[in-house]
Amino acid sequence: MERRQFLKSLSATAALSVTTTENAAALPAQTKRSASASRPNILVFLTDDHGQWLQQSYGNSEVRTPNMSRIAQSGVLMKNAFTTCPVCSPARASFFTGRMPSQHGIHDWIEETKQAYAYPWLKGQTLLSELLHDAGYHTGLVGKWHCGEEREPHPGFDSWYSYWVNQYPHFGAQQFSDNGKRVTAEGLQSPLLTDQAIRFLRDHGSNPSTRNKPFFLFVGYTDTHSPHTQMPNELVAQYNDATFRDIPHETFNSVHGKTILPVSSNPAEERAKHEQYYAAASSIDCEVGRVLDELESRGQLDNTLVIYTGDHGLNAGHHGMWEKGNATIPQNFLEESIRVPCALSWPNGAIPQGLTSELPVNHCDLFATLLEVANATPATEVAQKINSPGMSYLSHLRGKTTLERNTIVCEYGNARMIRTDGYKLILRYPYRGVSFPNELYDLKADPRETENLYTKPEYAVLIKKLSRQLQIFFATYTVPEHDGMNLDRQALATPASPWLQALSQR
């Protein structure tokens, strides 16, 4: 079935609506327009382990993230943004390639000291940076890459400032790769990365060879990633009196298998982690504000498409556990694991301000959207090779079209998920003789995903329908040599993968 037919078969209307975000009423009623709107700068903040729920814009009542709210209030907040995989490296690879894990071949987080160098990973695949660079963009990356080797600049990037080995520690002696040269610095990691983002912006504006080009800058902060420690005392102190009431008090439900990262029985330990995690979001928010202020001071903010998003979500006591899709055996697709923040602002691009969208979207869709924004749609032969399932939602953001979609697809190793606005189906496949039950959840009647309905006969027709949709999807969007159904033929990303851990526990 062609992609167009597949999408049509998932028909449901997703519309833009007026947001009730604080201060949204104070925003201008009309968006600005300019002749340069067709070639904007593009600034992407893609952070690590930042759960969608940990933002003011998404309703968290205690976290302080005013600059993230600033982006949402000056643009559109995507209420139903999801990852392609609930762990970092595969999700990031989907953003950079526009492909699912069974297309790009990264199925778990890549161990950074050995496995990152043991396999070429995305080598030979077409990256977003290449397409934007070829379209005339000045391109830069600052912060986390985690799609393989980090030290050397990857194709399409004019400027590269990433980690020398890995993202640790968050505070202290830091080692970075400055365009392949090892450099050291001391302090909190995020401000050091912001300094480099600002350096890129200033170099862009002062260099005669780049200042008349639009830029694409990717900034990857990691403060919200574990270990949940080392945040500045002044930020942690903001949460000394917090109740953390937005986190439900739950015990782990065995319907999801076994958790390897349960909530601690020590309340003081749990509280300390919560304070650190909230402080980490505020830390990143401060740095986002610095970059936005730099753009504004240079008169570039209105003609820059600014995106704040994350690679995947995080549980912070939700469901009685911590972390994301690999926090359980078997791997999970819980809402807190798969939902990501996503807000887009571009005043000169006729994107309305202070609105929300219910349209289900993922990283592949953002890939397609950025290409349309940049007028960088690849030639037919290249597009066919990429074969992205991504759907640009630029016209939807502008309110010019109503897109039809009510499902989202995720995968993680030997498990695949399809989610509608009412149900979530998870199909699990054997690995070396070890298998786990399939799952079906009624997201409206059971939003905490506590009862597996898969074996109930009254859901047989629904299960058959959703299973068929998954089958059609992966028949179209799978590269045989990268298929997650054949994990033994894939490069080893980490020995900690849930399907490998399951073998040791049988």
Order of alpha helices (4+ residues) and beta strands (2+ residues): alpha-beta-beta-alpha-beta-alpha-alpha-alpha-alpha-beta-beta-beta-beta-alpha-beta-alpha-beta-alpha-beta-beta-beta-beta-alpha-beta-beta-alpha-alpha-alpha-beta-beta-beta-beta-alpha-alpha
